[in-house]
Amino acid sequence: MILTLLGVFVLGLAIGRFTGPAAVLHAQGNNRVFELRTYTAPDGKLSDLLARFRNHTTTLFQKHGITSVGYWVPQDAPASANTLTYIIAYPNREEAKRRWAAFQADPEWQKAWAASEVNGRLTGKIESVFMDPTDFSPIK
């Protein structure tokens, strides 16, 4: 029984390696650029910010060719109460600029953004850092 479960686990890892997000990231080549974004929400607004990402933002990123790598909230206070950090990827820096502009201009995004902020802004501070993977990075 344990060997069967271990076999299923290993098979799942292998399949995920070739079909999951990491496989997509590897298949797109080495000239990609990653963007690390950190949002600090006003007090009491993090759950609303997460809902906007869950219900709208990630789908619209996909629509505009923005690859979602991952989304995180810190475990430790005080940042755990108001911080969302995520990484997205683009084919190159020029495409990052073009795709981000298309995303922001999308009427569906503008509608979702306006509706989510009807009771106040969901972001107080936004930080953005563009990054290149190192030659030893498992994600390129």
C-alpha positions in Angstrom: 0.0 0.0 0.0 2.7 2.5 1.0 4.7 1.6 -2.2 1.6 2.2 -4.3 1.0 5.6 -2.6 4.7 6.5 -3.1 4.5 5.4 -6.8 1.4 7.6 -7.3 3.2 10.5 -5.6 6.3 10.2 -7.8 4.2 9.8 -10.9 2.3 13.0 -10.0 5.6 14.8 -9.5 6.8 13.6 -12.9 3.7 14.6 -14.7 3.6 18.0 -13.0 7.2 18.6 -14.1 6.2 18.2 -17.7 2.7 19.7 -17.6 2.5 22.1 -14.7 3.4 25.8 -14.4 7.2 25.0 -14.0 7.1 23.2 -17.3 5.4 26.1 -19.0 8.1 28.4 -17.5 10.9 26.2 -18.8 9.4 25.8 -22.2 9.2 29.5 -22.9 13.0 30.1 -23.1 15.6 32.0 -21.2 14.9 35.5 -22.2 11.9 35.9 -20.0 11.6 38.5 -17.4 9.9 38.1 -14.0 8.2 40.8 -12.0 8.0 40.6 -8.2 5.2 42.7 -7.0 4.3 43.5 -3.3 1.1 45.2 -2.4 0.4 46.6 1.1 -3.3 47.0 1.8 -4.8 49.5 4.1 -6.0 48.1 7.5 -8.8 45.6 7.0 -8.6 45.5 3.2 -6.3 42.4 2.6 -9.2 40.0 2.3 -10.9 42.2 -0.3 -7.6 42.5 -2.2 -7.2 38.7 -2.2 -10.8 38.3 -3.4 -10.1 40.7 -6.3 -7.1 38.7 -7.4 -8.9 35.4 -6.9 -12.1 36.4 -8.8 -10.8 38.8 -11.5 -7.1 39.7 -11.7 -5.6 36.3 -12.3 -8.1 35.4 -15.1 -7.4 38.8 -16.7 -3.6 38.3 -16.4 -4.1 35.0 -18.3 -6.2 36.8 -21.0 -3.4 39.3 -21.6 -0.5 36.7 -21.7 0.8 37.5 -18.2 2.0 34.3 -16.6 1.2 33.8 -12.9 4.1 32.2 -11.1 2.7 32.4 -7.6 0.9 34.4 -5.0 1.8 34.6 -1.3 0.9 36.2 2.0 3.4 36.4 4.8 3.0 34.1 7.8 4.2 36.6 10.4 2.6 39.8 11.8 2.4 42.6 11.1 2.8 41.9 7.3 0.5 38.9 7.4 -2.4 41.3 8.0 -1.8 43.5 5.0 0.7 42.2 2.4 0.3 40.3 -0.8 3.4 39.3 -2.8 3.3 37.7 -6.2 5.5 36.9 -9.2 4.4 37.2 -12.8 6.4 36.5 -16.0 6.6 37.9 -19.5 8.5 36.9 -22.6 10.7 40.0 -22.2 10.7 43.5 -20.8 9.1 45.1 -23.9 6.2 42.6 -23.7 5.9 43.3 -20.0 5.2 46.9 -20.7 2.8 46.2 -23.6 0.9 43.4 -21.8 0.6 45.4 -18.5 -0.8 48.4 -20.4 -3.3 46.2 -22.2 -4.4 44.6 -18.9 -4.9 48.0 -17.3 -6.8 49.3 -20.3 -9.1 46.3 -20.4 -12.7 47.4 -19.7 -13.4 44.2 -17.7 -10.4 45.0 -15.4 -11.5 48.6 -15.0 -15.0 47.5 -14.0 -13.6 44.9 -11.5 -11.2 47.4 -10.1 -13.8 50.1 -9.7 -16.3 47.7 -8.1 -13.7 46.4 -5.7 -12.7 49.9 -4.5 -16.2 51.3 -4.0 -15.6 51.2 -0.2 -12.0 52.5 -0.4 -8.7 51.7 -1.9 -7.4 48.2 -1.6 -3.7 49.1 -2.0 -1.7 51.7 -0.2 1.7 50.9 -1.4 2.8 48.9 -4.5 6.4 47.8 -5.1 7.6 46.3 -8.4 11.0 44.7 -9.2 11.8 43.2 -12.5 14.2 40.2 -12.3 16.2 37.9 -14.5 16.7 34.3 -13.5 20.2 33.1 -12.7 21.8 30.4 -14.7 21.2 27.9 -11.8 17.6 28.9 -11.3 15.1 26.0 -11.6 12.7 28.4 -13.2 13.9 30.3 -16.3 
